[in-house]
Amino acid sequence: MNTKRLTTLAMLVAIYLVLSILTPVKIANFKFTFEAFPILIAGLLMGPIDGLIVGGVGSFIYQLLFSGYGITPTTPLWILPHALSGLLVGVFSQKSGFELDFKKLAFICVISAFTVTLLNILALYVDSKLYGYYSKALVFGNIFIKIIVGVILSIIYASILPKLLAYLKKQLNRQA
């Protein structure tokens, strides 16, 4: 891994952390945020391993320093959604030759949102059972809202990403 790639990944992790901390709207166990944006950029521009790194490292640092819970037995379950999302986004992007139109971007973003939503519900379920605060309403009560918000965010991301990715590719190629 070269210095430019490592620096780019570090900046995307830092952006992930800033978006995780500064943009959330939290209601009970529902968190609306733009933290997926740098993970999408890493996966779409650089591939599956880089998407996995940004999602995994960003989630790990967030869990460790900013979640309020630190390291617990369920920490890996809370890291997994964004790490796997970055990996999947990168795989889809790589299979498309990193050339993505709105439809492909929307599809990738929706798959990413569903992946994160379902794995977060799984993490919440296991965490709530392990620590004795399980409630069907808490774990599954707002699943439809989470899915709707995920689809809306996916459309927003897919609308913004084509121009942003073209600009970033141009900048990365210019610096090469």
FIFIPA-29577 format. One record per atom (N, C-alpha, C): residue number from 1; residue in three letters; atom name; x, y, z. Coordinates in steps of 0.1 Angstrom, whole numbers, plus 5000, padded with zeros to 4 digits. Atoms other than C-alpha are relative to their C-alpha. Example, Ala and Ser with C-alpha at 12.3 -4.5 7.8 and 13.67 -1.06 7.14 Angstrom:
2
 num residuo atomo    X    Y    Z
   1     ALA     N 5009 4988 5000
   1     ALA    CA 5123 4955 5078
   1     ALA     C 5009 5012 5000
   2     SER     N 4991 4989 5000
   2     SER    CA 5137 4989 5071
   2     SER     C 4992 5011 5008
//
This chain:
176
 num residuo atomo    X    Y    Z
   1     MET     N 5009 4988 5000
   1     MET    CA 5000 5000 5000
   1     MET     C 5009 5012 5000
   2     ASN     N 4991 4988 5001
   2     ASN    CA 5015 5033 4990
   2     ASN     C 4995 5011 5009
   3     THR     N 5003 4989 4991
   3     THR    CA 5015 5066 5010
   3     THR     C 4987 5007 4996
   4     LYS     N 5012 4992 5004
   4     LYS    CA 4988 5083 4989
   4     LYS     C 4987 4992 5003
   5     ARG     N 5012 5008 4997
   5     ARG    CA 4964 5054 4993
   5     ARG     C 4997 4999 5015
   6     LEU     N 5002 5000 4986
   6     LEU    CA 4970 5051 5030
   6     LEU     C 4995 5013 5005
   7     THR     N 5005 4986 4996
   7     THR    CA 4965 5089 5034
   7     THR     C 4986 5002 4996
   8     THR     N 5014 4999 5005
   8     THR    CA 4933 5087 5014
   8     THR     C 4991 4992 5009
   9     LEU     N 5008 5008 4991
   9     LEU    CA 4920 5059 5036
   9     LEU     C 4999 5006 5013
  10     ALA     N 5000 4993 4987
  10     ALA    CA 4930 5078 5068
  10     ALA     C 4990 5012 4999
  11     MET     N 5009 4988 5001
  11     MET    CA 4911 5109 5055
  11     MET     C 4986 4995 5000
  12     LEU     N 5014 5005 5001
  12     LEU    CA 4880 5088 5047
  12     LEU     C 4996 4995 5013
  13     VAL     N 5003 5005 4986
  13     VAL    CA 4881 5072 5082
  13     VAL     C 4997 5012 5008
  14     ALA     N 5002 4988 4992
  14     ALA    CA 4884 5107 5097
  14     ALA     C 4987 5006 4996
  15     ILE     N 5013 4995 5004
  15     ILE    CA 4854 5119 5076
  15     ILE     C 4989 4992 5006
  16     TYR     N 5010 5009 4994
  16     TYR    CA 4835 5089 5087
  16     TYR     C 4997 5003 5015
  17     LEU     N 5002 4997 4985
  17     LEU    CA 4841 5097 5124
  17     LEU     C 4993 5014 5002
  18     VAL     N 5006 4987 4999
  18     VAL    CA 4832 5134 5119
  18     VAL     C 4985 4999 4997
  19     LEU     N 5014 5002 5003
  19     LEU    CA 4799 5124 5102
  19     LEU     C 4993 4992 5010
  20     SER     N 5006 5008 4990
  20     SER    CA 4792 5098 5128
  20     SER     C 4997 5008 5013
  21     ILE     N 5002 4992 4988
  21     ILE    CA 4796 5123 5156
  21     ILE     C 4991 5012 4998
  22     LEU     N 5007 4987 5002
  22     LEU    CA 4782 5155 5141
  22     LEU     C 4987 5000 4993
  23     THR     N 5013 5000 5008
  23     THR    CA 4753 5144 5119
  23     THR     C 4989 4992 5005
  24     PRO     N 5011 5009 4997
  24     PRO    CA 4733 5119 5138
  24     PRO     C 4987 5007 5006
  25     VAL     N 5013 4997 4994
  25     VAL    CA 4696 5123 5146
  25     VAL     C 4997 4987 5007
  26     LYS     N 5002 5013 4993
  26     LYS    CA 4690 5097 5174
  26     LYS     C 4986 5001 5006
  27     ILE     N 5013 5002 4994
  27     ILE    CA 4656 5085 5184
  27     ILE     C 5000 4985 5005
  28     ALA     N 4999 5014 4994
  28     ALA    CA 4656 5054 5208
  28     ALA     C 5012 4993 4994
  29     ASN     N 4989 5008 5005
  29     ASN    CA 4676 5028 5189
  29     ASN     C 5002 5003 4985
  30     PHE     N 5000 4996 5014
  30     PHE    CA 4673 5046 5155
  30     PHE     C 5010 5012 4999
  31     LYS     N 4991 4990 5002
  31     LYS    CA 4702 5067 5143
  31     LYS     C 5001 5004 4985
  32     PHE     N 4999 4995 5014
  32     PHE    CA 4700 5088 5111
  32     PHE     C 5013 5008 4998
  33     THR     N 4987 4993 5001
  33     THR    CA 4734 5099 5099
  33     THR     C 5005 4998 4985
  34     PHE     N 4993 5001 5013
  34     PHE    CA 4756 5104 5068
  34     PHE     C 5013 4992 5000
  35     GLU     N 4987 5007 4998
  35     GLU    CA 4784 5082 5081
  35     GLU     C 5004 4990 4989
  36     ALA     N 4997 5010 5010
  36     ALA    CA 4781 5057 5052
  36     ALA     C 5007 5007 4988
  37     PHE     N 4995 4993 5012
  37     PHE    CA 4792 5084 5027
  37     PHE     C 5015 4997 4997
  38     PRO     N 4986 5003 5003
  38     PRO    CA 4830 5079 5031
  38     PRO     C 5003 4985 4997
  39     ILE     N 4998 5014 5003
  39     ILE    CA 4826 5041 5031
  39     ILE     C 4996 4997 4986
  40     LEU     N 5004 5001 5014
  40     LEU    CA 4807 5043 4998
  40     LEU     C 5011 5005 4991
  41     ILE     N 4990 4995 5009
  41     ILE    CA 4834 5065 4983
  41     ILE     C 5012 4991 5000
  42     ALA     N 4988 5010 5000
  42     ALA    CA 4862 5041 4994
  42     ALA     C 4997 4988 4992
  43     GLY     N 5004 5012 5008
  43     GLY    CA 4844 5011 4980
  43     GLY     C 4999 5003 4986
  44     LEU     N 5003 4997 5014
  44     LEU    CA 4833 5028 4948
  44     LEU     C 5013 5004 4993
  45     LEU     N 4988 4995 5007
  45     LEU    CA 4867 5044 4940
  45     LEU     C 5012 4990 5001
  46     MET     N 4988 5008 4997
  46     MET    CA 4892 5020 4955
  46     MET     C 4999 4985 5001
  47     GLY     N 5002 5014 5000
  47     GLY    CA 4876 4986 4958
  47     GLY     C 4996 4994 5013
  48     PRO     N 5006 5006 4988
  48     PRO    CA 4864 4961 4984
  48     PRO     C 5009 5000 5012
  49     ILE     N 4991 5000 4988
  49     ILE    CA 4895 4959 5007
  49     ILE     C 5000 5014 5006
  50     ASP     N 5000 4987 4995
  50     ASP    CA 4896 4997 5010
  50     ASP     C 4986 5004 5006
  51     GLY     N 5013 4998 4994
  51     GLY    CA 4858 4999 5016
  51     GLY     C 4999 4993 5013
  52     LEU     N 5000 5008 4987
  52     LEU    CA 4862 4972 5043
  52     LEU     C 5009 5007 5010
  53     ILE     N 4991 4993 4990
  53     ILE    CA 4891 4991 5059
  53     ILE     C 4993 5013 5005
  54     VAL     N 5007 4987 4995
  54     VAL    CA 4872 5025 5060
  54     VAL     C 4988 4996 5009
  55     GLY     N 5011 5004 4992
  55     GLY    CA 4841 5008 5073
  55     GLY     C 5004 4994 5013
  56     GLY     N 4995 5007 4988
  56     GLY    CA 4859 4986 5098
  56     GLY     C 5007 5008 5010
  57     VAL     N 4991 4991 4992
  57     VAL    CA 4885 5010 5111
  57     VAL     C 4991 5011 5006
  58     GLY     N 5008 4989 4995
  58     GLY    CA 4860 5039 5113
  58     GLY     C 4990 4995 5010
  59     SER     N 5010 5005 4990
  59     SER    CA 4834 5018 5131
  59     SER     C 5007 4996 5013
  60     PHE     N 4993 5004 4988
  60     PHE    CA 4860 5004 5155
  60     PHE     C 5004 5012 5008
  61     ILE     N 4997 4987 4993
  61     ILE    CA 4873 5039 5164
  61     ILE     C 4988 5006 5006
  62     TYR     N 5012 4994 4995
  62     TYR    CA 4838 5052 5168
  62     TYR     C 4995 4992 5013
  63     GLN     N 5004 5008 4989
  63     GLN    CA 4829 5022 5191
  63     GLN     C 5009 5002 5012
  64     LEU     N 4991 4999 4989
  64     LEU    CA 4860 5026 5211
  64     LEU     C 5000 5014 5007
  65     LEU     N 4999 4986 4994
  65     LEU    CA 4860 5064 5216
  65     LEU     C 4988 5008 5001
  66     PHE     N 5012 4991 5000
  66     PHE    CA 4826 5078 5209
  66     PHE     C 4987 4994 5003
  67     SER     N 5014 5006 4999
  67     SER    CA 4798 5053 5213
  67     SER     C 4996 5000 5015
  68     GLY     N 5003 5000 4986
  68     GLY    CA 4800 5055 5251
  68     GLY     C 5000 4986 5006
  69     TYR     N 5000 5013 4995
  69     TYR    CA 4803 5017 5254
  69     TYR     C 5014 4994 5000
  70     GLY     N 4987 5006 5001
  70     GLY    CA 4840 5010 5246
  70     GLY     C 5000 4987 4994
  71     ILE     N 4999 5013 5005
  71     ILE    CA 4850 4975 5240
  71     ILE     C 4991 4990 5009
  72     THR     N 5008 5009 4993
  72     THR    CA 4824 4949 5249
  72     THR     C 5000 4987 4992
  73     PRO     N 5001 5012 5008
  73     PRO    CA 4817 4913 5238
  73     PRO     C 4993 5001 4987
  74     THR     N 5008 4998 5013
  74     THR    CA 4793 4926 5211
  74     THR     C 5006 5011 4991
  75     THR     N 4994 4989 5009
  75     THR    CA 4817 4953 5197
  75     THR     C 5002 4995 4986
  76     PRO     N 4999 5005 5014
  76     PRO    CA 4825 4931 5167
  76     PRO     C 4987 5000 4992
  77     LEU     N 5013 4999 5007
  77     LEU    CA 4788 4929 5159
  77     LEU     C 4996 5014 4996
  78     TRP     N 5003 4986 5003
  78     TRP    CA 4786 4967 5159
  78     TRP     C 5009 5005 4989
  79     ILE     N 4991 4996 5011
  79     ILE    CA 4816 4970 5136
  79     ILE     C 4997 4994 4987
  80     LEU     N 5003 5008 5012
  80     LEU    CA 4805 4943 5111
  80     LEU     C 4991 5007 4990
  81     PRO     N 5008 4994 5011
  81     PRO    CA 4777 4963 5094
  81     PRO     C 5007 5009 4990
  82     HIS     N 4993 4991 5009
  82     HIS    CA 4798 4991 5080
  82     HIS     C 5012 4994 4993
  83     ALA     N 4989 5007 5006
  83     ALA    CA 4828 4969 5074
  83     ALA     C 4995 4991 4988
  84     LEU     N 5005 5009 5010
  84     LEU    CA 4808 4944 5054
  84     LEU     C 4994 5009 4989
  85     SER     N 5005 4991 5010
  85     SER    CA 4790 4973 5036
  85     SER     C 5011 5005 4991
  86     GLY     N 4989 4995 5009
  86     GLY    CA 4823 4987 5024
  86     GLY     C 5005 4989 4991
  87     LEU     N 4995 5011 5008
  87     LEU    CA 4834 4953 5012
  87     LEU     C 4990 4997 4989
  88     LEU     N 5010 5003 5010
  88     LEU    CA 4801 4947 4993
  88     LEU     C 5000 5011 4989
  89     VAL     N 5000 4989 5010
  89     VAL    CA 4801 4982 4977
  89     VAL     C 5013 4999 4991
  90     GLY     N 4988 5002 5008
  90     GLY    CA 4837 4976 4966
  90     GLY     C 4999 4989 4990
  91     VAL     N 5001 5012 5009
  91     VAL    CA 4829 4942 4951
  91     VAL     C 4991 5004 4988
  92     PHE     N 5010 4996 5011
  92     PHE    CA 4799 4956 4931
  92     PHE     C 5007 5010 4991
  93     SER     N 4993 4990 5008
  93     SER    CA 4820 4985 4920
  93     SER     C 5011 4994 4991
  94     GLN     N 4989 5006 5007
  94     GLN    CA 4849 4964 4910
  94     GLN     C 4995 4991 4988
  95     LYS     N 5006 5008 5011
  95     LYS    CA 4827 4940 4890
  95     LYS     C 4994 5008 4989
  96     SER     N 5005 4991 5011
  96     SER    CA 4813 4970 4871
  96     SER     C 5012 5008 4994
  97     GLY     N 4989 4992 5005
  97     GLY    CA 4848 4982 4863
  97     GLY     C 5002 5014 5005
  98     PHE     N 5000 4986 4993
  98     PHE    CA 4844 5012 4886
  98     PHE     C 4993 5010 4991
  99     GLU     N 5008 4991 5009
  99     GLU    CA 4821 5027 4859
  99     GLU     C 4985 4998 5004
 100     LEU     N 5014 5002 4995
 100     LEU    CA 4787 5033 4875
 100     LEU     C 4991 5011 4997
 101     ASP     N 5011 4990 5003
 101     ASP    CA 4756 5051 4863
 101     ASP     C 4991 5001 5013
 102     PHE     N 5009 4998 4988
 102     PHE    CA 4728 5063 4886
 102     PHE     C 4993 4987 5004
 103     LYS     N 5007 5012 4997
 103     LYS    CA 4709 5030 4884
 103     LYS     C 5009 4990 5008
 104     LYS     N 4991 5008 4992
 104     LYS    CA 4740 5010 4895
 104     LYS     C 5003 5005 5013
 105     LEU     N 4997 4994 4987
 105     LEU    CA 4749 5034 4922
 105     LEU     C 4988 4999 5009
 106     ALA     N 5012 5001 4991
 106     ALA    CA 4713 5034 4935
 106     ALA     C 4999 4986 5005
 107     PHE     N 5001 5014 4996
 107     PHE    CA 4713 4996 4935
 107     PHE     C 5011 4997 5011
 108     ILE     N 4989 5002 4991
 108     ILE    CA 4747 4995 4953
 108     ILE     C 4997 5006 5014
 109     CYS     N 5003 4993 4987
 109     CYS    CA 4736 5021 4979
 109     CYS     C 4988 4993 5007
 110     VAL     N 5011 5007 4993
 110     VAL    CA 4703 5003 4986
 110     VAL     C 5005 4987 5006
 111     ILE     N 4995 5013 4994
 111     ILE    CA 4721 4969 4991
 111     ILE     C 5008 5004 5012
 112     SER     N 4992 4996 4988
 112     SER    CA 4745 4987 5014
 112     SER     C 4992 5004 5012
 113     ALA     N 5009 4996 4989
 113     ALA    CA 4717 5003 5034
 113     ALA     C 4993 4988 5006
 114     PHE     N 5006 5012 4995
 114     PHE    CA 4699 4970 5037
 114     PHE     C 5009 4991 5009
 115     THR     N 4989 5008 4993
 115     THR    CA 4731 4952 5048
 115     THR     C 5002 5006 5014
 116     VAL     N 4997 4994 4987
 116     VAL    CA 4738 4978 5075
 116     VAL     C 4988 4999 5009
 117     THR     N 5012 5000 4992
 117     THR    CA 4702 4979 5087
 117     THR     C 4998 4986 5006
 118     LEU     N 5003 5014 4995
 118     LEU    CA 4698 4941 5090
 118     LEU     C 5011 4996 5009
 119     LEU     N 4990 5004 4991
 119     LEU    CA 4732 4936 5106
 119     LEU     C 5000 5008 5013
 120     ASN     N 5002 4993 4987
 120     ASN    CA 4725 4964 5131
 120     ASN     C 4989 4995 5008
 121     ILE     N 5011 5006 4993
 121     ILE    CA 4692 4948 5140
 121     ILE     C 5005 4987 5007
 122     LEU     N 4994 5012 4994
 122     LEU    CA 4711 4915 5145
 122     LEU     C 5009 5004 5012
 123     ALA     N 4991 4996 4989
 123     ALA    CA 4737 4933 5167
 123     ALA     C 4992 5004 5012
 124     LEU     N 5009 4995 4989
 124     LEU    CA 4709 4950 5187
 124     LEU     C 4993 4988 5007
 125     TYR     N 5007 5012 4995
 125     TYR    CA 4691 4917 5191
 125     TYR     C 5010 4992 5010
 126     VAL     N 4991 5008 4992
 126     VAL    CA 4722 4898 5204
 126     VAL     C 5004 5008 5012
 127     ASP     N 4996 4991 4989
 127     ASP    CA 4733 4928 5225
 127     ASP     C 4989 5000 5011
 128     SER     N 5011 4999 4991
 128     SER    CA 4699 4931 5241
 128     SER     C 4997 4987 5008
 129     LYS     N 5002 5013 4994
 129     LYS    CA 4696 4894 5248
 129     LYS     C 5011 4998 5010
 130     LEU     N 4989 5002 4991
 130     LEU    CA 4731 4893 5263
 130     LEU     C 5000 5008 5012
 131     TYR     N 4999 4991 4989
 131     TYR    CA 4727 4923 5285
 131     TYR     C 4986 5002 5007
 132     GLY     N 5013 5000 4992
 132     GLY    CA 4690 4917 5295
 132     GLY     C 4991 5011 4998
 133     TYR     N 5010 4989 5002
 133     TYR    CA 4672 4946 5279
 133     TYR     C 4991 4998 4988
 134     TYR     N 5007 5003 5012
 134     TYR    CA 4655 4928 5251
 134     TYR     C 4985 5004 5001
 135     SER     N 5015 4996 5002
 135     SER    CA 4621 4941 5239
 135     SER     C 4998 4999 4985
 136     LYS     N 5004 5002 5014
 136     LYS    CA 4605 4931 5206
 136     LYS     C 4998 5014 4994
 137     ALA     N 5003 4986 5005
 137     ALA    CA 4594 4968 5202
 137     ALA     C 5014 5007 4998
 138     LEU     N 4987 4994 5001
 138     LEU    CA 4630 4980 5208
 138     LEU     C 5008 4995 4988
 139     VAL     N 4991 5006 5011
 139     VAL    CA 4647 4956 5184
 139     VAL     C 4994 5001 4987
 140     PHE     N 5007 5001 5014
 140     PHE    CA 4621 4953 5156
 140     PHE     C 4990 5011 4998
 141     GLY     N 5011 4990 5001
 141     GLY    CA 4597 4982 5162
 141     GLY     C 5001 5010 4989
 142     ASN     N 4999 4989 5011
 142     ASN    CA 4611 5007 5137
 142     ASN     C 5007 4995 4988
 143     ILE     N 4992 5005 5011
 143     ILE    CA 4625 4984 5111
 143     ILE     C 4995 5006 4987
 144     PHE     N 5005 4995 5012
 144     PHE    CA 4602 4998 5084
 144     PHE     C 5005 5015 4998
 145     ILE     N 4995 4986 5001
 145     ILE    CA 4613 5034 5092
 145     ILE     C 5015 4999 4996
 146     LYS     N 4985 5002 5004
 146     LYS    CA 4650 5022 5090
 146     LYS     C 5001 4997 4985
 147     ILE     N 4999 5003 5014
 147     ILE    CA 4644 5007 5056
 147     ILE     C 4996 5011 4991
 148     ILE     N 5004 4989 5008
 148     ILE    CA 4626 5037 5042
 148     ILE     C 5011 5011 5001
 149     VAL     N 4989 4990 4999
 149     VAL    CA 4653 5061 5055
 149     VAL     C 5012 4995 4992
 150     GLY     N 4989 5006 5008
 150     GLY    CA 4679 5037 5040
 150     GLY     C 4998 5002 4985
 151     VAL     N 5003 4998 5014
 151     VAL    CA 4662 5039 5006
 151     VAL     C 5001 5015 4996
 152     ILE     N 4999 4986 5003
 152     ILE    CA 4659 5077 5008
 152     ILE     C 5015 5005 5000
 153     LEU     N 4985 4996 5000
 153     LEU    CA 4696 5081 5018
 153     LEU     C 5007 4994 4987
 154     SER     N 4994 5006 5011
 154     SER    CA 4705 5057 4990
 154     SER     C 4998 5008 4987
 155     ILE     N 5003 4992 5012
 155     ILE    CA 4688 5079 4964
 155     ILE     C 5008 5013 5001
 156     ILE     N 4992 4988 4998
 156     ILE    CA 4705 5110 4979
 156     ILE     C 5014 4997 4996
 157     TYR     N 4986 5003 5003
 157     TYR    CA 4739 5093 4977
 157     TYR     C 5002 4997 4985
 158     ALA     N 4999 5003 5014
 158     ALA    CA 4733 5080 4942
 158     ALA     C 4999 5012 4991
 159     SER     N 5001 4987 5007
 159     SER    CA 4724 5115 4931
 159     SER     C 5012 5008 5001
 160     ILE     N 4988 4992 4997
 160     ILE    CA 4755 5131 4946
 160     ILE     C 5012 4993 4995
 161     LEU     N 4987 5007 5003
 161     LEU    CA 4781 5104 4939
 161     LEU     C 5005 5001 4986
 162     PRO     N 4994 5000 5013
 162     PRO    CA 4784 5105 4901
 162     PRO     C 5010 5012 4998
 163     LYS     N 4991 4989 5002
 163     LYS    CA 4798 5140 4900
 163     LYS     C 5012 5000 5010
 164     LEU     N 4990 5001 4990
 164     LEU    CA 4817 5136 4932
 164     LEU     C 5011 4990 4997
 165     LEU     N 4990 5010 5004
 165     LEU    CA 4834 5104 4921
 165     LEU     C 5008 5004 4988
 166     ALA     N 4992 4995 5012
 166     ALA    CA 4843 5119 4887
 166     ALA     C 5010 5010 5004
 167     TYR     N 4990 4990 4995
 167     TYR    CA 4859 5149 4905
 167     TYR     C 5011 4993 5008
 168     LEU     N 4989 5007 4992
 168     LEU    CA 4878 5126 4930
 168     LEU     C 5009 4992 4991
 169     LYS     N 4991 5008 5009
 169     LYS    CA 4890 5103 4902
 169     LYS     C 5010 5009 4993
 170     LYS     N 4992 4990 5007
 170     LYS    CA 4903 5134 4883
 170     LYS     C 5011 5004 5010
 171     GLN     N 4990 4996 4990
 171     GLN    CA 4921 5146 4915
 171     GLN     C 5010 4990 5003
 172     LEU     N 4990 5010 4997
 172     LEU    CA 4936 5113 4923
 172     LEU     C 5009 4997 4988
 173     ASN     N 4992 5002 5012
 173     ASN    CA 4948 5108 4887
 173     ASN     C 5010 5011 4998
 174     ARG     N 4991 4988 5002
 174     ARG    CA 4963 5143 4886
 174     ARG     C 5012 4999 5010
 175     GLN     N 4989 5001 4990
 175     GLN    CA 4983 5136 4918
 175     GLN     C 5009 4988 4998
 176     ALA     N 4993 5013 5002
 176     ALA    CA 4995 5102 4905
 176     ALA     C 5013 5002 4993
//
